[in-house]
Amino acid sequence: MLLQPGTVIYHVKDLAKAKEWYCNLTNVQPYFDEAFYVGFNINGFELGLDPDLDNIGAGNHTVTFWRVTDIHIAVEKAVSIGATIFAPICNVGGSIETAIVTDPFGNNIGFITGT
């Protein structure tokens, strides 16, 4: 039924600042860049930035976990450019570690490493 994630969309108040922040975090330039949506292709996965805050309530109730090669480097980079730690690096079994940071726009971003 479910195959794999295709897109994650983060709603942001300031699209220009969010675009710059995510370019800095991912080292990727957007392939789609308009006033109503900015899209990044992250290894075949869509990361979208949407400035439309209509019907967006307070709180972040979902987390997308991005697979990373080194979770310590990913967390350090995100924090160095303005993210805050929501959930610190934690071993969740075997070699699998997770962490969650909150971007400057209020979105939670998960990182996961290991097998």
N, C-alpha and C positions, 0 to 999 in steps of 0.2 A: 504494500500500500504506500508507505512513505519510502522514498528512495534515498534522498540526501538533501541537505539544505541547498537552496539555490541563491537566496538573497537575504541579507539582513539590512534593515533600514533603521537608521538612527535619526530621530527628530531633533532638530537643532534650532535655536533661536537666531543665531548669527551664522548664516551659511558661509560667508567668506572666511570667518575665523575658523569654523569647523573644517572647511576644505583645507586650509593651511595646516591645521593641527593633524588631520588624518594623512595628508601628504608627508608630513614630518614623521609620523608614527610608522607608516607603511613603506616609505621610500618609493611610493607609486604615485604617478600623476593620474588624475581622473581621465577616463575615456569619454565621459559625457559630462558637460559642464554648462548648465543653464541656471537661470534665476530660480527655477522651481524644483531642481533636482541636480545633485552631483553624484555620478556613479563611478566607482572604482572597480577594476577587475583584479581581484586578489587570487591569483592562481586558479582562475576559472570560477570563482565565487564572487557574487555581487555584493559590494558594500555600498549602500546608498545613503545619502544625506538629504533629508527632506525638511525644508523650512516651514511646512504647513503644520501649525500647532493646533488647528481646529480639532476638537474631540480628543485631544491628548490630555489625559488626566495626570495628576501628580503621582509620582512613584514609578519605579522601574521593576516590573514583575517578571521579566524574563531576562535570561543571560545567554548570549551566544558565545561559545567557547571556541577561540581560534587556536588551532594547533600551531605550536612554536617549537623550534629546535632547542632553544635555551630559555627556560621560563624566567630565570634570574635577569638575563639581559632584557627580555621583553618587558618585565615589570619595571626595571630600572629606567629604561628608555621612556616608557609611558609616564612615569612619575617625573622624570627630568623635564618633560615638556608640559606638565601641568595636571596630570591625572592624580587622583588620590587613591590610596589603597582601601578597597572595600572589604576584601577578604585576602589575607596574606597567603603566601605560598604554603601549600599544605599537601602532604602525601596522602592520597586517597586509596592507596593499595598498590603493592608491587612497586614498579618504577613510575607510576602515574602521579603527576603533581598538577595541581590547579591553583589559580589565583584569580581574583577579580579586582579590576580597577574601575574607577568612575572617571569618565572623561570630563573636561571642563564644562560640558553642556548637559550633564546629569545622566548620561547613559552609562550603564554598566557593561564592561567588556571583560569577558573571561579569556584566560589563557590556559592551555592544557599541553602537557608534554608527557612522553613516555608511552609504553605499550601495554 
